[in-house]
Amino acid sequence: MARKNAAGRLMAAGLLSVMLGSMGAASQLFAQAGSIGGTIGKTDKSQSGADEAPSIRPEPGTRKPARKADTPRNVASSSCSKMPGNWAWFTGVTAVIRANGTATAGPYSATWTCANDSVVMHWNHGYTDRLRLSRDGTHLEGTNGFITVTGDRR
């Protein structure tokens, strides 16, 4: 019986030391939470944002004038303003080119832009025409990568 009590006491002491040891380790882990990953984000932050760079505002009166929503970019800067109208297209149909940057030719539609007399038309059938508008605005000529594309003002 003395052996049973000694073995029980030894087991109880071992269990008690394991429990106390794990409690001490757990309290150390909680005390060290977040210290292993380094610093995340900015340090020395303030709620007011005082350490952020100031935004740069344009000088009053230096704003660009607003572009009309129905006018393609750079149309007024060249003979591109002469682009809208009805054109006798190389396919035999009449291409209707509108000032709002859209066009139709038969069953097909396109969007177009113009800069420095260079016209780019993206057609819904997949071709892209790259054309040159004559200075007087009466003739278009270029290519879509496969064939020569032309148009004359009607």
Secondary structure, DSSP 8 states (H G I E B T S, - for coil): -HHHHHHHHHHHHHHHHHHHHHHHHHHHHHHTTTSSS---S-SS--TT-TTS-------TT-------TTS-TTSTTSGGGG--EEEEETTSSEEEE-TTSEEEETTEEEEEEEETTEEEEEETTS-EEEEEE-TTSSEEEEE-SSSEEEEEE-
